[in-house]
Amino acid sequence: MQNHRLDNRGFTLIEIMVVIVILALLAALVGPKLIGRTDDAKVTDTKVQIKNMETALKLYKMDTGAYPSTEQGLNALVTMPTTGVIPKNYKEGGYLESKKVPKDPWGNDYVYLSPGEHGDYDICSFGGDGVKGGEGKGSDICNWNLQ
């Protein structure tokens, strides 16, 4: 009967505490590295979205002869503009596959100017801080300075 009692033995409180301490140390070492990666992923996602909008803008210009005005904005890539110069050869269904203008990964609208200060048009995300300018996580990501 004594052998049967020894086989049912569970973990001691000390063993459980050692495992918890080890898991806490691993989380403390790995956690900050993973958290920093989300910012990198958002920057990469922003660059991809800007490139996709640039492609859509080029297709829009091929069909209509001009880029959408600042007033028409990026919404002209999804629905035919009703203000300014109305395009005659607008592609049915728009120029973005998603059928909507995306927000940047921080939930803000992209800023669009046409004509732009750096070319035919400018597309910018103001980054994590949502304000023009900034450094680090808050730096602007614009079509003229993508790498």
C-alpha positions in Angstrom: 0.0 0.0 0.0 2.9 2.3 0.7 4.1 1.9 -3.0 0.8 3.0 -4.3 1.0 6.3 -2.2 4.4 7.2 -3.5 3.3 6.9 -7.2 0.5 9.5 -6.7 3.0 12.1 -5.6 2.6 15.5 -7.4 4.9 18.5 -7.8 6.1 20.3 -4.7 5.5 24.0 -4.1 9.3 24.6 -4.6 9.3 22.8 -8.0 6.3 24.9 -9.2 8.0 28.1 -8.0 11.2 27.3 -9.8 9.3 26.8 -13.1 7.4 30.1 -12.6 10.7 31.9 -12.0 12.3 30.4 -15.1 9.2 31.4 -17.2 9.3 34.9 -15.8 13.0 35.2 -16.7 12.3 34.0 -20.3 9.4 36.5 -20.7 11.6 39.3 -19.4 14.3 38.5 -21.9 12.1 37.7 -25.0 9.2 40.1 -24.4 11.0 43.4 -25.2 12.5 42.0 -28.4 9.0 41.0 -29.6 7.4 44.3 -28.7 10.1 46.2 -30.7 9.2 44.1 -33.7 5.7 45.3 -33.9 6.9 48.8 -34.7 9.1 47.4 -37.5 6.2 45.5 -38.8 4.0 48.6 -38.9 6.7 50.6 -40.8 7.0 47.8 -43.3 3.2 47.5 -43.7 3.0 51.3 -44.3 5.6 51.1 -47.0 3.8 48.3 -48.7 0.5 50.2 -48.6 2.1 53.3 -50.0 3.6 51.3 -52.9 0.2 49.7 -53.6 -1.4 53.2 -53.7 1.3 54.4 -56.0 0.6 51.6 -58.4 -3.1 52.4 -58.3 -2.4 56.1 -58.9 -0.4 55.2 -62.0 -3.2 53.1 -63.3 -5.7 55.9 -62.6 -3.5 58.3 -64.5 -3.2 55.9 -67.5 -7.0 55.7 -67.7 -7.9 59.3 -66.9 -4.9 61.3 -68.0 -4.2 62.9 -64.6 -3.7 62.1 -61.0 -6.6 62.8 -58.6 -6.5 66.3 -57.1 -5.9 66.9 -53.4 -9.6 67.7 -53.1 -10.5 64.4 -54.7 -8.0 62.6 -52.6 -7.2 58.9 -52.4 -10.9 58.1 -52.4 -10.8 58.7 -56.2 -9.1 55.3 -56.3 -12.2 53.6 -54.9 -15.1 55.7 -56.2 -15.4 57.9 -59.2 -14.8 61.6 -58.2 -17.8 63.9 -58.3 -15.9 67.1 -57.8 -13.1 68.8 -59.8 -12.2 67.2 -63.1 -14.5 64.2 -63.6 -12.6 61.4 -65.4 -14.1 60.1 -68.6 -12.4 56.7 -68.6 -12.7 55.7 -64.9 -12.3 52.0 -64.3 -15.5 50.4 -63.1 -14.8 49.0 -59.6 -12.0 51.5 -58.8 -8.3 50.9 -58.6 -7.7 49.3 -55.2 -8.4 45.6 -54.8 -9.7 46.2 -51.2 -12.4 48.6 -52.5 -11.5 51.0 -49.7 -8.6 53.4 -49.0 -6.6 51.8 -46.1 -5.7 53.6 -43.0 -2.1 53.4 -41.9 -1.2 50.7 -39.3 -1.6 53.3 -36.5 -5.3 53.9 -37.6 -4.7 57.3 -39.2 -5.6 58.5 -42.7 -2.8 58.9 -45.2 -2.1 62.4 -46.3 -2.3 62.9 -50.1 -1.3 66.0 -52.0 -1.5 66.5 -55.8 0.5 68.2 -57.1 2.9 67.3 -54.4 5.9 69.1 -53.0 8.2 66.3 -54.0 6.7 65.1 -57.3 3.4 64.7 -59.1 1.8 63.6 -55.8 2.8 63.0 -52.2 1.5 60.2 -49.9 2.5 60.3 -46.3 1.8 58.5 -43.0 2.8 60.6 -40.0 3.9 57.4 -38.1 3.2 56.4 -34.6 2.7 59.9 -33.2 0.2 60.9 -36.0 1.9 64.4 -36.2 4.0 65.7 -39.1 7.7 65.4 -38.4 9.1 63.4 -35.6 11.9 60.9 -35.1 12.1 57.2 -34.4 8.7 55.5 -34.0 7.1 58.9 -34.7 8.9 59.6 -37.9 7.0 60.2 -41.1 6.9 57.6 -43.9 6.4 59.2 -47.3 6.5 57.9 -50.9 9.5 60.1 -51.8 11.7 58.7 -49.1 10.9 54.9 -49.1 13.9 52.6 -49.1 
